Amino acid sequence: MAQTLEFFFDGEADAAVRGLWRGLSEAGVQSPARHRPHVTFAAAQTIPAGTRNALREDLGLLSIPALWLSTLAAFDGALVLTAVVDTELLAVHSAVHDVLAKRVKQPVAYYLPGSWIPHCTLAEGLEPDQMTAGFAAVYPVGSIRARITEIAVVDTHTGEADVLRDLEGT
């Protein structure tokens, strides 16, 4: 994967996720602490400039709901905090993919409508013993209310972000 569409959290939710990352680190479980806490809405090899401009326009028209991150889960060697899925969240996800359809190179199937599990990654690439230690370190999690403050296309190789919408500035 080379480019992702990421929805970043407000300061309070960001701090709460970073607190979970610290707990994992203290338990010897590697976390993605070099990244900002977020939920990925789409991923592709390339999200071209023209498509980004179309996303900017559409995202400017949408009401972006807060996310409730509340379920600790594991899949594909990753420990994640999943978001409660409701019609508002699915509507935003669907609108994003309406813009991206046939306009991106090599979309990643995990993020397509019908396959997407909205989540914030707590740790990835875990072996079974690390997964057990990770669960033990952060369980129970409780609910984290995450307001979205920024939406950006992020290059997964360089970390460079192209901000499409700054919700704190609007």
N, C-alpha and C positions, 0 to 999 in steps of 0.2 A: 504494500500500500504506500502511496506517495503523498496524497493530499486528503485531508479530512475536513469535514465541516463540524466545528466544535462550538458548543454552547457553554460558556464559562460562568461560574457562580459568583454571587455576591461575597463580600468579605467574611461574613459570619459562616456561611456554608463552606467556603474555601478553607477557613481555619478549622472547622469541624472535620473535614476530610483529611487535612494535613495532620490533625491530631490522631486520626486512625492510622495514617501512614507511620507516624512516630511510634505508635504502639506496636505495629507490625515490625518495624525496624528493631525495636527493643527486644522483640521475641526472635530476632534473627531471620525475619522474612523480608526479602527485598521488596521495596515498594517503588512506584514510579515518581518519586518525590522531585525529580528534575522537571516534571511537567506541572502545569496548572490543573487543578481539579476541573473536570468537565464531563459532559455527555456528548458523545459523537453521534451526529444525525446522519452522516453520509461519508462514504469513503470511495475514492477512485484513484486510478493511476494519475489522471490529470483532470483538474477542474479549470477549464480555460477562462481567460479574462472576460470574454463576452458573457459567459455563463455566470461568472461572479457578479457582473453588473446587473444581470437579470435577477439574481438572488438578492442583491442589495435593494432593488426596487420592491420585490415581493415581500422581503422581510420587513421593510419599512411600513407595509400595510397591515402586517399581522400583529395581533395581540399575543405576546409571548407569555405563556403561563409559567408560574413557579412550579418547580418539581419537588415532589416529596420522595426523598431517597430513604427507603425504609427496610428493604429486605436484603439480608446478607445471602449471597448465592455463589455458586461455583460453576464454571463451565469452561471447557477447553483449557484446563490448567490455570485458569484465572480466578481470583477471589474478587468479587464485585459487590457493589451496593446498587441494587436495582431501583428504578423509579416506579412509582405507582403510575399505571397506564390509564389515562382517561381520554374522553373524546377530544378535549382541547389539545392535549399533547399529540394525539394521533393526527389531528387536523393540521397542526404545524408541520409534522413530519411528512404528511402527504403533500402539503403545499410545496415544501422544499423539493421533494422528489418529482413533483410535476414540472418544476423548473429544470431539474437536472436530467430528466428523461431524454435520452438520445443526444445529450449535449456534453457528456463527460466520456472520457476514455477509460475503459475497463472498470466499471462500477463494482464495488465489493458487495457480494450477495448478502452478507450478514446484516447490512444496514438498509436493505430494501424493504419497502412496506410488506408486511406479512411475515418477515423474517427477523426484524429488528427487535432487540431487547434493550430498551434504554437503560444505561447503567454508567456508573462511575467506577473505573478500575481501581482496585486497592492494591493488587499484586498480580503478577502474571508469570507464566513459565514455571509454575510450582510443581514440585514432586509431591506425592501423596503425604509424606510426613510434614512437608512445609505447609501444605493446605490445612492439615490438622492443627499445626501450631498457629497458623494465621487465624483460623476460626476461633481458637481458644483465646488469642490475644485481643480480639475486638468484639467478641460476642458478650452480651447483647449490644447491638448498635443503637437502637432507638431510631427515631425519625429525624432527618435533617431536611429542613425546608430550604431549598436552593432557588433564590431568585436569579434569573439569567441577566447578567449585566453586559455581556459582550458576546458577539457571534463572529467567528473568523474562520477562514480557510487556512489550515496549518499544513506546512510542508513537513512530513514526518521524518525526513532525513536531516533537514537543517534546523527545524523548529521555528522557522520564519512564519509569522502570522500576517495575513491580509485581513484586517478588520472590516467586516461587512456592515455591522451594526453595533453601535455603542449605546446601550439602553440607559446608561447613567447620564449620558450627555443629552438625552432627548426628554 
